[in-house]
Amino acid sequence: MPADSAASAQKTNTPTASDERHSGMRTIRKVAPYMWPKDQPWVKHRVMWAMGMLLISKLIAVGTPMLYKGAVDNLADRGVTTLALGAIGLTVAYGFARLMNVGFQQLRDAIFARVAQRALRMLALETFEHIHRLSMRYHITRKTGGLSRIIERGVKGVEFLLRFLLFSIGPLILELLMISVVLLFLFDWSYVAVVAVTIGLYTWFTFAVTEWRVKLRREMNDQDTDANQKAIDSLLNFETVKYFNAEGREAQRYDRAMEQYEAAALKTAYSLSFLNFGQSVLITAGLVIVMVLAAIGVQNGTLTVGDFVMVNAYMIQITMPLNFLGTVYREIRQALVDMGEMFTLLEQPAEVKDAPDAKPIAVTGGRVELDNVVFGYDSERQILNNVSIVAEPGETVAIVGSTGSGKSTIGRLLFRFYDVHGGSLRIDGQDIREVTQTSLHDCIGVVPQDTVLFNDTIHYNIAYGRDGATEEDIINAAKAAQIHDFIVTLPDGYNTSVGERGLKLSGGEKQRVGIARTLLKNPPILLLDEATSALDTETEQEIKEALNAAGRGRTVLTIAHRLSTISEADKIVVLEKGEVIETGTHDALIAKNGRYAALWHRQAQDEVAA
């Protein structure tokens, strides 16, 4: 790519300040309905009560320095002997006012807490559900570690935004306005002018530097996500790392990612120091100028010592939240970025959706029909070309072929991970695109080549097959899958933990647990996706018996690599380059001496040689 084209592309892909503001406003608009829902008045009531507590606390905060001024003037002008009691009373009132200020703030937080946590929970749940609705294509192109980080940061960003945008930025603006009114009426416009200029310069400086820091922070987040992805990827492939003695390589790979994160984090830290120092310069300058004006007034006799102390108290009252504003604004800015990533994720469209008039599927027999199915994962590479296959109710149909012929793709289409591009796929005459995905998934049981288990107990993993299954149902499913006798020999029996992805169990044991889980689901249609290809011959034979038992009374589609496992199938379909080239029983296909016979004889020779 020419240099000018590359620069142009980079410029196009770099978010502008306008883009950032638009993204921030979009994020705030998306959060707002969770704070003010139309159908839940109790949420609105809590928000209003919290706002009321906020207003009371700020009124008390603005009035508190006046009590301090009164106490100082009593002590300075009239003497301790006659009016010490009045000064003490005012001091006590001052302390009580400060306490009331804190009390109403805490009451505000307590009232609002349920609103914030409800919004947080609903957003987290919505994101979680949406991720499960996204297509298989999306999930196989995204890295789990990066996805989890986006969700984690987004949810934390929502929590921060709800707390500080409503109870830091808003209250600060309200307090500044109240104090400005007090300074204007009790003193003169010059005090207000100094405060206004100080706040204006402070806000401009904070916003300008923070916009720069957001870019640095985004770079740091990207490096953090990348490092996290590499760490999770390495841990998920723990066995592979060990097999190739690659611990050192993985450590170096992770360290390179962390090195880039370190560089980005240092830029962020340095810019933070610059921002903090610049803010201190502006705040200190404003404070000194106002105190000088007050000191001149005391010298001239137009102000009392109490006025001087009150001005000081107001300036400290302003500068403290202003110092905090810098941190809050930065975090809110970052929270908007993090939430923007999460809402972008929520806006990802689901590739496969239920039709508006979709109805639950009605399975009467379990007839599965592929009618001239055309499909490709991308437009440049077609996987299936006019494939037609029929599995009658209760029939076992095996689909075989060389690697890349499209066998496993048929299983994914049947479960509707993807939609066909041409033709149709029907169950008992119903196009699966016209029924609800939930009902479709309920009627199909899948035993994959590599059963992945949850990091929980054997009991939990079998029970996952059907929500609300009884203990007897679970044990019967385990017996049918020929795994019950093994389970009861374990020290913890059904409460034995299987480890992450089931790694504490052997391949055959995992497959049996997977079969038990599918049997518990009790689907009318069973899809066996090379369910024994990763097992040794002896284990394969044992699993085959369990699968044969599982298939009784069901329509079974078997996607097979080892032809010895499907010789008894009612029908065998041979795929080659996405097309059906042969169909028949094992004996008929052997007699035909075509592609299936060639595959059969080759595998037989390989087994003899082994």
C-alpha positions in Angstrom: 0.0 0.0 0.0 1.4 3.4 -0.9 2.4 5.7 2.0 -0.3 8.2 1.2 -3.0 5.5 1.0 -1.8 4.0 4.3 -1.9 7.3 6.0 -5.4 8.0 4.6 -6.6 4.6 5.8 -5.1 5.2 9.3 -6.7 8.6 9.4 -10.1 7.1 8.4 -9.9 4.4 11.1 -8.8 6.8 13.9 -11.7 8.0 15.9 -12.1 11.8 15.9 -13.2 14.0 18.9 -16.6 14.2 17.2 -16.8 10.4 16.9 -15.9 10.1 20.6 -18.6 12.6 21.7 -21.1 10.8 19.5 -20.1 7.5 21.0 -20.3 8.9 24.5 -23.8 10.3 23.9 -24.9 7.0 22.4 -23.7 5.2 25.5 -25.5 7.6 27.9 -28.7 7.2 25.8 -28.5 3.5 26.1 -27.9 3.5 29.9 -30.7 6.1 30.5 -33.7 3.6 30.2 -32.2 1.4 32.9 -32.3 4.4 35.2 -35.8 5.6 34.3 -37.8 2.6 33.2 -41.3 3.2 32.0 -42.8 0.0 33.5 -41.2 0.1 37.0 -42.2 3.2 39.0 -40.3 2.2 42.1 -37.1 2.8 40.3 -38.2 6.4 39.4 -39.3 7.0 43.0 -35.9 5.9 44.3 -34.1 8.2 41.8 -36.3 11.1 42.9 -35.7 10.4 46.6 -32.0 10.2 46.0 -32.0 13.5 44.1 -33.9 15.0 47.1 -31.3 13.8 49.5 -28.6 15.2 47.2 -30.2 18.7 47.2 -30.6 18.7 51.0 -26.9 17.7 51.5 -25.7 20.5 49.2 -27.8 23.1 50.8 -26.3 22.1 54.2 -22.8 22.1 52.6 -23.2 25.7 51.3 -24.6 27.0 54.6 -21.9 25.3 56.8 -19.1 27.8 56.3 -21.5 30.6 57.5 -21.6 28.9 60.9 -17.8 28.8 60.9 -17.7 32.5 60.1 -20.1 33.3 63.0 -18.0 31.4 65.5 -14.8 33.1 64.4 -16.3 36.6 64.5 -17.7 36.0 68.0 -14.3 35.0 69.3 -12.4 37.7 67.4 -14.5 40.7 67.9 -16.4 40.4 71.2 -14.1 38.4 73.4 -14.2 34.9 75.0 -15.5 36.2 78.4 -19.0 37.4 77.3 -19.8 35.3 74.2 -17.8 32.1 74.5 -21.0 30.2 74.9 -22.3 31.6 71.6 -19.1 30.7 69.8 -19.2 27.2 71.3 -22.8 26.8 70.2 -21.9 27.9 66.7 -19.0 25.5 66.6 -21.2 22.7 67.7 -23.7 23.7 65.0 -20.9 23.7 62.5 -19.9 20.2 63.4 -23.5 19.0 63.4 -24.0 20.6 59.9 -21.0 18.7 58.6 -22.3 15.5 60.0 -25.8 16.1 58.5 -24.1 16.8 55.1 -22.4 13.4 55.2 -25.5 11.7 56.6 -27.7 12.9 53.7 -25.0 11.9 51.2 -24.9 8.4 52.6 -28.7 8.2 52.7 -28.7 9.2 49.0 -26.2 6.4 48.2 -28.2 3.9 50.2 -31.5 4.8 48.4 -29.8 4.8 45.0 -27.8 1.6 45.5 -30.7 -0.7 44.5 -31.3 1.3 41.3 -27.6 1.0 40.3 -27.3 -2.7 41.1 -30.5 -3.4 39.2 -29.2 -1.6 36.1 -25.9 -3.4 36.4 -27.5 -6.8 36.7 -29.9 -6.2 33.8 -27.1 -5.0 31.5 -24.8 -7.9 32.5 -27.7 -10.3 31.8 -28.6 -8.7 28.5 -25.0 -8.9 27.4 -24.6 -12.5 28.5 -27.8 -13.5 26.7 -26.9 -11.6 23.6 -23.5 -13.3 23.4 -25.3 -16.7 23.4 -27.6 -15.5 20.6 -24.6 -14.5 18.3 -23.8 -16.9 15.5 -21.2 -19.6 15.5 -19.3 -17.6 12.9 -18.9 -14.7 15.4 -17.7 -17.0 18.2 -15.1 -18.8 16.1 -13.6 -15.5 15.0 -13.5 -13.9 18.4 -11.1 -14.8 21.2 -12.8 -15.8 24.5 -10.3 -13.9 26.6 -10.8 -10.6 24.8 -14.6 -11.1 24.8 -14.6 -11.6 28.6 -12.5 -8.5 29.1 -14.8 -6.3 27.1 -17.8 -7.5 29.2 -15.9 -7.1 32.5 -14.7 -3.6 31.7 -18.1 -2.6 30.3 -20.1 -3.7 33.3 -17.6 -2.0 35.6 -17.9 1.1 33.5 -21.7 1.1 33.9 -21.3 0.9 37.7 -18.8 3.8 37.8 -20.9 5.9 35.4 -24.1 5.5 37.5 -22.3 6.4 40.7 -20.1 9.3 39.7 -22.0 10.9 36.8 -25.1 11.4 39.0 -23.4 11.9 42.3 -20.2 13.7 41.5 -20.5 15.8 38.3 -24.1 16.9 38.9 -23.7 17.7 42.6 -20.4 19.5 41.9 -22.1 21.8 39.3 -25.0 22.4 41.7 -22.6 23.3 44.6 -20.5 25.6 42.4 -23.6 27.5 41.4 -24.8 27.9 45.0 -21.4 29.0 46.2 -21.1 31.5 43.3 -24.5 33.1 44.4 -23.3 33.3 48.0 -20.0 35.0 47.0 -21.8 37.4 44.7 -24.3 38.5 47.4 -22.0 38.5 50.5 -18.9 39.9 48.7 -18.7 41.2 45.1 -18.4 40.1 41.5 -14.6 40.0 41.5 -14.7 36.9 43.7 -17.1 35.2 41.4 -15.1 36.2 38.4 -11.9 34.7 39.8 -13.8 31.5 40.7 -15.4 31.3 37.2 -12.1 31.9 35.4 -10.3 29.3 37.6 -13.1 26.7 37.0 -13.1 27.5 33.2 -9.4 27.1 32.8 -9.3 24.0 35.0 -12.2 22.4 33.0 -10.6 23.2 29.7 -7.2 21.9 30.8 -8.7 18.7 32.3 -10.8 18.0 29.2 -8.0 18.7 26.7 -5.4 16.6 28.5 -8.0 13.8 29.2 -8.9 13.6 25.5 -5.2 12.9 24.8 -5.0 10.4 27.7 -8.1 8.5 26.5 -6.2 7.5 23.3 -3.3 6.4 25.5 -5.7 4.5 27.7 -7.3 2.8 24.8 -3.9 1.6 23.6 -3.2 0.3 27.1 -6.6 -1.5 27.0 -5.8 -3.1 23.7 -2.5 -4.4 24.9 -4.1 -5.6 28.1 -6.7 -7.5 26.1 -4.0 -9.0 23.9 -2.0 -10.2 26.8 -5.1 -11.6 28.5 -6.0 -13.5 25.3 -2.5 -15.0 25.0 -2.6 -16.1 28.7 -6.0 -17.7 28.4 -5.2 -19.3 25.1 -2.0 -20.8 26.6 -3.8 -22.1 29.7 -6.6 -23.7 27.7 -4.0 -25.5 25.6 -2.0 -26.6 28.7 -1.5 -30.1 27.4 -0.3 -29.0 24.0 2.2 -26.6 25.6 3.5 -29.5 27.7 3.7 -31.9 24.7 6.0 -29.6 22.8 8.0 -28.4 25.9 7.0 -24.9 25.0 6.6 -23.3 28.4 9.6 -21.0 27.6 8.1 -20.0 24.3 4.7 -19.3 25.9 6.3 -17.3 28.6 8.2 -15.2 26.1 5.1 -14.7 24.0 3.2 -13.6 27.1 6.1 -11.4 28.2 6.3 -9.6 24.8 2.6 -8.8 25.1 3.1 -7.6 28.7 6.1 -5.5 27.5 3.9 -3.6 25.1 1.3 -3.2 27.8 4.0 -1.9 30.1 5.0 0.7 27.5 1.4 1.9 27.1 0.9 1.9 30.9 4.0 4.1 31.4 2.7 6.6 28.9 -0.6 6.7 30.7 1.1 7.1 34.1 3.4 10.0 32.8 0.4 11.8 31.3 -1.5 11.4 34.6 1.4 13.1 36.5 1.3 16.0 34.0 -2.4 16.4 34.4 -2.4 16.3 38.2 0.4 18.9 38.3 -1.3 21.3 35.8 -4.6 21.0 37.8 -2.8 21.8 41.0 -1.2 24.9 39.5 -4.6 26.3 38.3 -6.4 25.5 41.6 -3.7 26.9 43.8 -3.6 30.1 41.7 -7.3 30.7 42.0 -7.2 30.0 45.7 -4.4 32.4 46.3 -6.0 35.2 44.3 -9.3 34.9 46.2 -7.6 34.8 49.5 -5.5 37.9 48.6 -8.8 39.7 47.8 -10.2 38.7 51.1 -7.1 39.7 53.0 -7.2 43.2 51.4 -10.8 43.5 52.4 -9.9 42.6 56.1 -7.1 45.2 56.0 -9.4 47.8 54.6 -12.1 47.0 57.3 -14.7 46.0 54.8 -14.5 42.4 55.8 -14.1 40.6 59.1 -11.7 37.8 60.0 -14.8 35.6 59.9 -15.4 36.6 56.3 -11.7 35.7 55.5 -12.2 32.3 57.1 -15.5 31.8 55.3 -14.0 32.6 51.9 -11.2 30.2 52.6 -13.7 27.5 53.6 -15.7 28.0 50.4 -12.6 27.9 48.2 -11.5 24.6 49.9 -15.0 23.3 49.5 -14.7 24.1 45.7 -11.1 22.9 45.2 -11.6 19.5 46.9 -14.3 18.3 44.5 -12.5 20.0 41.6 -9.4 18.0 42.3 -11.7 15.0 42.4 -13.3 16.1 39.2 -10.1 15.4 37.3 -10.1 11.8 38.4 -13.9 11.4 38.0 -13.8 12.9 34.5 -11.0 10.7 33.4 -12.7 7.6 34.8 -16.1 8.6 33.3 -14.4 9.2 30.0 -12.8 5.7 30.2 -16.0 4.2 31.4 -17.8 5.6 28.3 -15.1 4.0 26.1 -15.4 0.6 27.9 -19.2 0.8 27.8 -19.0 1.8 24.2 -17.2 -1.5 23.4 -19.8 -3.4 25.3 -22.7 -1.7 23.6 -21.0 -2.3 20.2 -21.0 -5.9 21.2 -24.7 -5.7 22.0 -25.3 -4.2 18.6 -23.6 -7.1 16.8 -26.5 -8.6 14.8 -27.3 -12.3 15.3 -26.7 -14.0 11.9 -29.4 -16.6 12.5 -32.7 -15.3 13.8 -36.2 -16.7 14.3 -38.7 -15.7 11.6 -41.3 -13.2 12.9 -44.0 -15.8 12.6 -41.8 -18.7 13.7 -43.7 -21.5 15.6 -42.4 -24.3 17.8 -41.5 -27.4 15.7 -43.9 -30.3 15.9 -41.9 -33.6 15.7 -44.2 -36.5 14.8 -41.8 -39.0 13.5 -38.4 -37.4 13.1 -38.0 -37.4 9.3 -35.0 -35.3 8.3 -34.7 -34.1 4.7 -32.0 -32.1 3.0 -33.4 -30.9 -0.3 -30.8 -29.5 -2.7 -28.9 -27.8 0.0 -26.3 -25.2 -1.0 -24.0 -23.7 1.5 -20.5 -22.1 1.9 -18.9 -20.4 4.9 -17.9 -17.6 2.6 -18.8 -16.6 -0.9 -15.5 -17.7 -2.4 -15.7 -21.3 -1.2 -18.8 -23.4 -1.5 -18.9 -26.4 0.8 -22.2 -28.1 -0.1 -23.6 -28.2 -3.7 -27.2 -29.4 -4.1 -27.0 -32.0 -1.4 -30.1 -34.1 -1.0 -30.4 -36.6 1.9 -33.4 -38.2 3.5 -33.5 -39.9 6.9 -36.8 -41.6 7.6 -38.2 -41.8 11.2 -36.2 -44.3 13.3 -33.6 -44.8 10.5 -29.9 -44.6 11.0 -28.2 -42.7 8.2 -24.4 -42.4 8.0 -22.6 -39.6 6.2 -19.1 -40.4 5.1 -16.4 -38.9 2.9 -12.9 -37.5 2.9 -11.8 -34.6 5.0 -13.3 -31.3 3.7 -16.2 -33.0 1.9 -18.8 -31.2 4.1 -19.8 -33.9 6.6 -19.7 -31.8 9.8 -21.2 -28.9 7.9 -24.4 -30.8 7.6 -24.6 -31.2 11.3 -24.1 -27.5 11.9 -26.8 -26.7 9.4 -29.2 -29.2 11.0 -28.7 -27.5 14.4 -29.1 -24.2 12.6 -25.8 -22.7 13.6 -25.9 -21.4 10.0 -28.7 -20.9 7.4 -28.5 -22.7 4.1 -27.8 -20.5 1.0 -30.0 -22.6 -1.3 -32.5 -25.4 -1.0 -34.0 -26.3 2.3 -33.6 -28.5 5.4 -36.8 -29.9 6.8 -37.8 -32.0 9.8 -41.2 -33.7 9.4 -41.9 -31.4 6.5 -41.2 -28.2 8.4 -38.4 -25.9 7.1 -36.2 -25.3 10.1 -35.9 -21.6 9.2 -39.6 -21.3 9.9 -39.6 -22.8 13.4 -38.2 -21.4 16.7 -34.5 -22.2 17.4 -35.3 -23.2 21.0 -37.8 -25.9 19.9 -35.4 -27.0 17.1 -32.5 -27.4 19.6 -34.8 -29.3 22.0 -35.5 -32.0 19.4 -31.9 -32.7 18.4 -29.3 -34.4 20.6 -25.7 -34.1 19.6 -22.7 -36.2 20.6 -19.6 -34.5 19.2 -16.2 -35.9 18.5 -14.7 -34.2 21.6 -17.2 -33.8 24.4 -16.4 -30.7 26.4 -17.6 -30.8 30.0 -18.2 -28.0 32.5 -15.7 -27.6 35.3 -18.1 -29.1 37.8 -19.2 -32.6 39.0 -20.2 -35.6 36.9 -23.7 -35.2 38.3 -23.9 -31.6 37.1 -22.7 -32.5 33.6 -25.1 -35.3 33.1 -28.0 -33.3 34.6 -27.2 -30.5 32.1 -29.1 -32.6 29.5 -32.5 -31.7 30.9 -33.3 -28.9 33.4 -35.2 -30.3 36.4 -34.3 -34.0 35.8 -34.7 -36.2 38.9 -31.9 -38.2 40.5 -33.4 -41.4 39.1 -33.5 -40.0 35.6 -29.8 -39.0 35.8 -28.8 -42.5 37.1 -30.8 -44.2 34.4 -29.2 -42.1 31.7 -25.7 -43.0 33.1 -26.6 -46.7 33.1 -27.8 -46.4 29.5 -24.5 -44.8 28.5 -22.6 -47.5 30.4 -20.9 -45.1 32.7 -22.8 -45.7 36.0 -20.7 -48.6 37.1 -17.5 -46.5 36.7 -19.0 -43.5 38.5 -19.9 -45.5 41.7 -16.3 -46.8 42.0 -15.1 -43.2 42.4 -14.5 -41.9 45.9 -17.0 -39.1 45.4 -19.2 -40.9 43.0 -21.5 -38.6 41.0 -20.0 -35.6 43.0 -16.6 -36.2 41.4 -15.2 -33.0 39.8 -14.3 -33.5 36.1 -11.9 -30.6 35.9 -11.7 -27.8 33.3 -13.2 -29.1 30.0 -13.4 -32.6 31.6 -9.6 -33.1 31.6 -9.7 -35.3 34.7 -11.6 -38.0 32.8 -10.3 -40.1 29.9 -11.6 -39.7 26.4 -13.9 -42.7 26.7 -15.2 -41.5 30.1 -15.9 -38.0 28.7 -17.8 -39.5 25.7 -19.9 -41.7 28.0 -20.8 -38.7 30.2 -21.7 -36.8 27.0 -23.9 -39.7 25.8 -25.6 -39.8 29.2 -26.2 -36.1 29.0 -27.8 -36.5 25.5 -29.9 -39.5 26.6 -31.2 -37.5 29.5 -32.3 -34.9 27.0 -34.3 -37.7 25.2 -34.4 -36.1 21.8 -36.3 -37.7 18.8 -33.3 -36.9 16.5 -29.7 -37.8 17.3 -26.7 -36.4 15.6 -23.4 -38.3 16.1 -20.6 -36.1 14.8 -17.6 -38.4 14.6 -18.4 -39.4 18.2 -15.8 -42.2 18.3 -13.1 -41.1 15.9 -10.8 -39.8 18.7 -10.9 -43.1 20.7 -8.9 -46.3 20.6 -10.4 -49.4 19.0 -11.4 -51.1 22.3 -13.0 -48.0 23.7 -14.6 -47.2 20.4 -16.4 -50.6 20.5 -17.7 -50.0 24.0 -18.9 -46.5 23.1 -20.5 -47.9 19.9 -22.6 -50.2 22.0 -23.8 -47.3 24.1 -24.5 -45.2 21.0 -26.5 -48.1 19.4 -28.6 -48.2 22.6 -29.0 -44.5 22.5 -30.2 -44.6 18.9 -33.0 -47.1 19.4 -36.4 -45.5 18.4 -34.7 -42.4 17.2 -33.7 -40.9 13.8 -29.9 -41.0 13.8 -27.5 -39.1 11.6 -24.0 -40.3 12.0 -21.1 -38.3 10.6 -18.3 -40.8 10.5 -14.6 -41.0 9.7 -14.1 -44.7 10.7 -16.3 -46.7 8.4 -16.2 -49.7 10.7 -18.6 -47.8 13.1 -21.3 -47.4 10.5 -21.4 -50.6 8.6 -24.8 -51.5 10.2 -26.4 -48.2 9.2 -29.7 -48.4 7.3 -28.3 -46.0 4.7 -24.8 -44.7 3.9 -24.4 -41.4 2.1 -21.0 -40.7 0.5 -19.9 -37.1 0.1 -17.1 -35.9 -2.1 -16.3 -32.2 -2.6 -19.7 -31.2 -1.3 -21.8 -33.5 -3.5 -23.5 -36.8 -2.9 -21.8 -39.4 -5.1 -23.1 -42.6 -3.6 -26.0 -43.8 -1.5 -26.9 -47.3 -0.2 -26.3 -49.9 2.4 -22.8 -51.1 3.3 -23.1 -54.3 1.4 -24.6 -52.6 -1.7 -21.8 -50.0 -1.7 -19.1 -52.6 -1.3 -20.6 -54.5 -4.2 -20.7 -51.3 -6.3 -17.0 -51.1 -5.9 -17.0 -47.3 -6.0 -15.7 -44.5 -3.8 -17.1 -46.1 -0.6 -15.5 -49.4 -1.4 -12.2 -47.7 -2.0 -12.3 -45.9 1.4 -13.4 -49.2 3.1 -10.5 -51.2 1.7 -8.0 -48.5 2.4 -9.0 -48.2 6.1 -9.0 -52.0 6.4 -5.4 -52.1 5.0 -4.4 -49.3 7.4 -5.8 -51.3 10.4 -3.9 -54.4 9.3 -0.7 -52.5 8.9 -1.2 -50.9 12.3 
